[in-house]
């Protein structure tokens, strides 16, 4: 299967996740709870941005060189005044976009942490329905036993997820092609990371070691990237996380079990 076919295959699992949730009423409650939690987090973060945007803008601009003058009576200063107005407008837009990106990142992290138990329960339910078998269930006793290895895996994942964006940021300094290359690589990495985050939920229940998870991501890179392409759509993965959980679980099943009829 070519990379393009893998990408398309992964992308199709987004709709498969939606269809699976809609077709199985027993998953609706588990799907509704994390969706509600994510919406509350998102609304709260947007409300904070609206409330404090003025303060944020004032704080940032107060640390910049502020130029202001009255061009009245001096026609030759009007073009400069217009230019300064455009610069301030661009600055407002840039600060707004950066704030929106920060809200997206914080909301994504908070939703993944707070809604994690519901996502795991939904993934387990999807796996049970799709395979007809009972997967290994999450238990607190097992969680305690595997805590050290889980922490080790998560620390390694965090180190990788932090180091890769830093390396990609360096790429942006390449003359001419750097910024475009940075945006392209960041989108691809972000999409793969998002797809992997949902597809690895069954592996988390099985406490798979990091090497096994990394191998899974490497072998199925383009499929996971296609599945995680909603990364490029702000707040999609936060609002529709249940469908992404279902789709990610179905991807794992399709790659580790006989093909599903779906």
Residue pairs with C-beta under 8 A, 6 or more apart in sequence:
1 9
3 222
4 222
6 220
6 221
6 222
6 223
6 226
7 222
7 223
7 225
7 226
8 226
9 223
9 226
10 195
10 220
10 222
10 223
10 224
10 225
10 226
10 227
10 228
10 229
10 251
11 226
11 227
11 229
12 226
13 227
13 247
13 248
13 250
13 251
14 227
14 230
14 243
14 244
14 247
16 246
16 247
16 250
16 262
17 242
17 243
17 244
17 245
17 246
17 247
17 248
17 250
18 240
18 243
18 246
18 247
19 262
20 27
20 126
20 129
20 130
20 246
20 247
20 250
20 262
21 27
21 28
21 31
21 242
21 243
21 246
24 126
24 129
26 125
26 129
27 122
27 125
27 126
27 129
27 242
27 246
30 118
30 121
30 122
30 125
30 242
31 122
31 242
31 243
31 246
32 242
33 115
33 118
34 111
34 115
34 118
34 119
34 122
34 241
34 242
34 245
35 239
35 240
35 241
35 242
37 111
37 114
37 115
37 118
38 107
38 111
38 115
38 238
38 239
38 241
39 239
41 107
41 110
41 111
41 114
41 238
42 107
42 111
42 235
42 238
42 239
45 103
45 106
45 107
46 103
48 103
49 99
49 100
49 103
53 96
53 99
56 95
56 99
57 92
57 95
60 95
61 91
67 84
68 84
69 77
69 81
71 77
71 78
71 80
71 81
100 234
104 234
104 235
104 238
107 235
107 238
108 237
108 238
111 238
111 241
112 119
112 197
115 241
119 201
119 241
119 242
119 245
120 138
120 201
120 204
120 205
121 138
122 242
122 245
122 246
123 201
123 202
123 205
123 245
123 246
123 248
123 249
124 135
124 137
124 138
124 205
126 245
126 246
126 249
126 250
127 133
127 135
127 202
127 249
127 253
128 134
128 135
130 249
130 250
130 253
130 260
130 262
131 253
131 257
135 202
135 205
136 205
136 206
137 205
138 205
142 207
143 150
146 207
149 207
149 209
150 204
150 207
152 210
153 209
153 210
153 213
156 210
157 210
157 213
161 193
164 189
165 186
165 189
168 182
168 185
168 186
168 189
169 182
171 178
171 181
171 182
171 185
172 178
172 179
172 181
172 182
174 181
187 231
187 232
188 225
190 228
190 231
190 232
191 224
191 225
191 226
191 228
191 229
191 230
191 231
191 232
192 217
192 221
192 224
192 225
192 228
193 228
193 231
194 228
194 230
194 231
194 237
194 244
195 223
195 224
195 225
195 226
195 227
195 228
195 229
195 248
195 251
196 213
196 217
196 224
196 228
197 228
197 248
198 227
198 228
198 244
198 245
198 247
198 248
198 249
199 216
199 220
199 224
199 227
199 248
199 249
199 251
199 252
200 208
200 213
200 216
200 217
200 248
200 252
201 245
201 248
201 249
201 252
202 249
202 252
202 253
203 212
203 213
203 216
203 252
208 216
216 255
217 224
220 251
220 255
223 251
223 255
224 251
227 247
227 248
227 251
228 237
230 236
230 237
230 240
230 244
231 237
237 244
250 260
250 262
253 260
254 260
